[in-house]
Amino acid sequence: ALIPLLAPSSLLQNIPESGHKYYLQFSTEDYRTGEDAGNCLATVLYPKKKSPPVVSIKCSHTKDQKEIHEEDNRIYQRIRHQSKPITGSNIPDSYGNIEPALEPVWALAVAGSSSIMWEKSTETLGYFLAQVKSVRQWIRKDNFTEFDYTVLLHEIPTQEMISCHMRLTWLPGHPLKVKHFCASESHSVDEGSGAESGSAAAPAAGKGANF
């Protein structure tokens, strides 16, 4: 999740009648290996009215698209070649470990929950994926993979744990589709914007970098 107020590399501009605009520079890392995944420059405008932020972002990546597609396909093939539907709970476990067989569904949880965190984040609230409480794969007749998740999001700075149900549909080369409902919300289930990358190998939110 993007948390501008906590980013050491952010600059704030107060725009009268419009809102607060943040200028951000940060680096990203691969959520699995910790390897450098590139640098990003972004602007985020939080309007005074309660509406979604306006975002512009440019990133330089250390991995090329061929590498990303190959990793996506490796994850996809591991999911497709399971002998029975994948189920799991408490990922990672209390020691921070993830069973190798569950790494693909964790990768999808990271990518899918990022769309929930982005939608829920505000100037003063941010979120991190803390744990997958449960996951269940649905068998489809087409080539798409589909999962039901219950995930716990860690809310900053309140330190609350927010439980969200997430239905995720994915096929390499297609946008990740996410429907979700969070326990703290009173509105009905919302569908993801489809703006997510089709990649399950997407980098996680990165470490701070100085201008």
Disulfide bonds with the S-S distance in Angstrom:
Cys40-Cys59 2.08
Cys164-Cys182 2.02
